[in-house]
Amino acid sequence: MAIITLTSDFGEKDYYVPAFKGEIYSACPSVQVVDISNVIEPYAVDDAAFVLKHAFEHFPKKTIHVVRVFEMSEKEPQIIVCSYRDHFFIAPNNGILSMVFEDKPAAAVMIDHERIVLRSPHDLYCRAIRTLVYNGSLSDLGRPINDIEKRLMLRPVIYDNNVRGIVRHIDHYGNAITNISRNDVEAMMVDNKFTIVLRRNDMIHKLHHYYSDVPQGEQLARFNSKNMLEIAVNCGRADELLGLHEGDNIKIEY
């Protein structure tokens, strides 16, 4: 059974998600549709890329990942299909996949819609899904393209004695996940001495493994399951208690 994942900014209030899923099941009754997230903030391409990037490789090979975030209202929408690390991706050509991929996809095509009468915005996606499920070939979907639209993902800046990054994502629990990786930190660390400076000049001087390493209500820093630096509050919301927001600066001084 083919697995289709869905990442969108459609929300959960309206009929948009079930309508699209209904179209998918009508086109391919045997597939299984799995939500990665449909509560991405409207047009938040960066956030969608972050969520998908850290989720897709947990799915089996040949999974088809559909991304519908920041879709342009165009007469001739540019929808691309890519093969990357034995997974398939279907998304608007708005730069989102360039932030998900670490390197160039194995193949990419622009869906040909010249001979298709579009009854709804879902038609191009469902045609691509059906082709991949029953054929598995990108070549039947459209013309090959040499490259996809690029969008830059902000990376930390490393100086002689500090690393400067940002809060990349606020998760459901209010944890502030930064764009600073374990490698960024450990490459600079000397004698395990450092200071993490937060938005309101709050400071953290130690890394922990578990939230429970500190009393409830206290702040901590740790590396999450993806080895990204995370600022948290044990049994609390770091975003509210520490005044952290996506895009805020985080600095580590050595």
C-alpha positions, 0 to 999 in steps of 0.5 A: 500500500502506497503511503502519501504524506500531507504537509499544508497550511490548510488548517483544521477548521475548514473543509480544505484538508478533507476535500483534498484527501477525498480527491486523493482516495477517489484517484487512488483508493488503495493508498494511505494518507498520513498527515505530517502537519496541516496547521503550518501558519499560512504562507510559512514556507520556512516552518513547513520545510523545517517540519518536513525535513525532520519527518520525511526520512522516518517514512518508508522508501518510495513514500510520496510527500505532498506539500501545499504551503504558500500556493500561488493563485496562478492560471498555470500553477508551477507544481514540481515532482522530485525524487530525493533519497528514494522518496517522492515529493510533490510541491509548488515550485516556491523554494520550499523543497530546496530547504528540505533537501541537503543536496540536489534531487536525483530527478525533478520535473515540472508537471505538464498541465497544458492538456488537462482541464483543471476542475479544482486546485487538487487535480494536478496533485492527484494526477501526479500521485496516481502516476507515481502510485501506479507507474512510479515514473516521473517522466510521464508527468512533465518536462525535466527541469535542471534545477528547482527554485531556491530559497535560503535557510538561515544558518548560524554564524560562527565567530572566534569566540561565539556562535550566533543563531536564531530560534527556528521553530516553536513546537507544540510544547513551547520549546524553542528549537534553534538552527544551531546544531550539536556540531556547531557547539561542540566544535567551538567548546573549550573546557565545557565553558560557555554561556547561552544568551537569550532574547531578554539577556537570560543566560544558561551555562549548562547543557542537560540531557533531559527536561527533568534534569532541572526542577519544574518551571526552570529553564534549560538547554539541551540537544533534541532528537535531531541534535539541534539546540533547544531552549525549554522550561521543564513542564512549562512553555519557554516561548511564554516564560522566556519571551522567545519567538521564531526569528529571535537571536540566540548567542553562545559565548565561549 
